Amino acid sequence: MTKRILLALGLSASLLPAAALAREERFSVIFGQKTVGHLIADTNGAKTSIDYDYKNNGRGPTMKEVLDVDANGFPAKWTITGTTTFGSKVNESFSRTGAKASWKDSTGPGSAVTKEQAIYVAQSGSPWALGLYARAVLKDADHRLPALPGGILSLDPAGDMGVAGKAGTAAVKVYALGGIDTSPSYIALDADNALFAFMTPEFVIVREGYEQDEAKLRAMAEKLSTERYVSIQQKTAHHYDGPVRIRNVRIFQPDSKTLSAPVSVLVNGDRIAAIEPLDSPATPGETTIDGAGGTLLAGFNEMHGHIGQDDALLNLIAGITTVRDMGNDNAVLDTLIKRIDGGTIAGPHIVRSGFIEGKSPFSANNGFVVDSEQAAVDAVRWYAARGYWQVKIYNSITPAWVPAMVAEAHRLGLRVAGHVPAFSNADAMMAAGYDEMTHINQFMLGWVIKPEEDTRTLFRLTALKRLPALDLDSAPVQKTIGTMVEKKIAIDPTIGIHEMLTQNRDGQVPPGAVDYIDHMPIGTQRSLKKAMVDTSAPGDDAAYRGAFDKIVATLTMLNRRGVFIVPGTDTGGALTYHRELELMQKIGMTPGDILARATLETARYMGRGESYGSIEKGKLADFMLLPGDPVKDLKAIKSIAMVVKDGAFYFPAEVYPEFGITPFADAPKVTPAGK
């Protein structure tokens, strides 16, 4: 009898000698069909020691855990130490004596006295903990269990499957474990209810020896994710017969950067049919939506996404109706686009960038990973033949290949954007023909690092500590900026992620999340209060804070000199996109400037201005309704009452609860036709 069977029967694990309870579980971490790390759990009696480490794209977590469980299999004592994906330190602990539970994580210390059984959910625990939670929830009659520090864990069966491996085919049960974050985790348990796999559509953690079926596991996660979003779409996407009249709204006009007088906007199908004076009478068969004096604003363009199904709907209801994807699994992205465009699930329009990376120990496993100049040029041709808008060059590309890649891209009508490959600098990439620079750190690091220093690792982030000493009036800086201006090269700075990297501190509400953190599920709130980088060394805290000041000063200089700055997040978009726009005020842009840039100007930049980017008769009905006036106060974009896309009307007040998020605005009043 295993320990898990004993616990399921309500028997004490102490009835068996410790040697009989010994077990080692080994897992492989797989990204892009490549094993990039491990998870090892060594159990002896009631104690489990865990070693979790992977590195993808030159970064990843390194964690050690020691966990003791009680007779019911619940955590009694738990310590977690190590570093997160971007290097911040973890020192988490939990203990329980009777009904009293105490813990300490990055948010600070906490405690609770519980009248009923509740399970602690670790802030930084490895995916092995998902199996622990699942076994605990399975013992509850309704598969719902209170969690600490908050929330309710839920476990829903999602089917059975067989997974092939060296020892034959393993029969596993698949579950959706939810209740803590905005999306459930998909896991597979074996016959003993031990963790067999944790899977997403992009990557898998699977028991060692069963790596050969990782694609099948990813496909299962994709299937379950799709079913979830199909269900949400059926519940929350409103389609109305006949025209829809949105009364009493003011339209943001991006060319003048002002609001119109109050009008009515009519939508028929997926197009704007008319813009009429406010006192125009309704025609028979119209549905009426009361705009209540609010603002209609064209949909935002998120210019730096890596979009997946879990991001798609959240982006849409945040007013983002177009995402420029900056690198993805090509097949996964194609499937997602088909589902969105076919109306199966909701999400933004997607403009594709073809990701090209060089083969190295630090490679990102997206798009094409190439090992020669010819293979790199062939990848450019592959993307051009499939209608991609641009190619994106990444860290491990050999710099000498870039001119040939750019020449072929331009010959085939593709634009080129990207990181600065390791051992090169922004000046060399602009000389090679880049149309756009990606990330402000990539642009600036050439001024403060040595040619031999390797930016394929976390160094490309930690080296930001050198920025405070940078003289922006120096010749090298002015030469690079002058090239940007002269060649009309754009930049995608991702300001918000650099704010997170340099400003977020353990236990503090980050500046970018002040306006939404209280609306989020408990797991998301805790994650937001975790620093991204390690600032513990003397002087590092001030250096990182000063680095962001220097970034803002550099972008202010670029903006004043007319460089086209596009708003993108690289953090999943949605609510972080609102912060990206808010931060553009720091570099000298007014709310009107920012709204125009986020809508019509970036639509024109991508060659889509004829149908997108403004609210005009004949254009696609891609827009949002805001109760407030974003020209007066940009924070009005954070409260969205309605989003319209592809002939469907979405009310965020109905959608956010599906993610455990408290809505930010009420839905508008809708009067059906004939009422």
Protein Blocks (a to p, Z undefined) as FASTA:
>chain_A
ZZklmmmnopafklpcfklmgccddddddeehiafbdcddddehjbccddddddeehiac
dddddddddfkopafbdcdedddfkopacddddddehjbccdddfkopcddddfbdcddd
dfkbcfklmmmmmmmmmmpmnlpacddfedjdddddebdcddddfkoccdddddddehjb
mbdcdddddfkopafbdcdfkbccddehilmmmmmmmmmmmmmmmmmmmmmmmmmmccde
hjdddehiadddfknopacdddddddehjbcfbdcdfklccdehiacddekhpacddddd
dfbdcddfklmmmmmmnopabdcdebdcfklmmmmmmmmmnomagcdddddddddddddf
kbccehjadfbfklmmmmmmmmmmnopabdcddfklcfklmmmmmmmmmmnopacddddd
ehiafklmmmnopabdehjklmmmmmmpcfklcfkbmklmmmmmmmmmpcfkbmklmmmm
mmmmmnopacdeklmlmmmmmmpcghiacfklmmmmmmpcfklmmmmmpcfbdckbghkl
mmmmmmmmmmmmmmmmmmmnopacdddfknopamlmmmmmmmmmmnopafklmmmmmmmm
mmmmnopmmmgoiacehiacdddddfbdfklmmklmmpcfbdceehiacdfklmmmmnop
acfbdcdddddehZZ
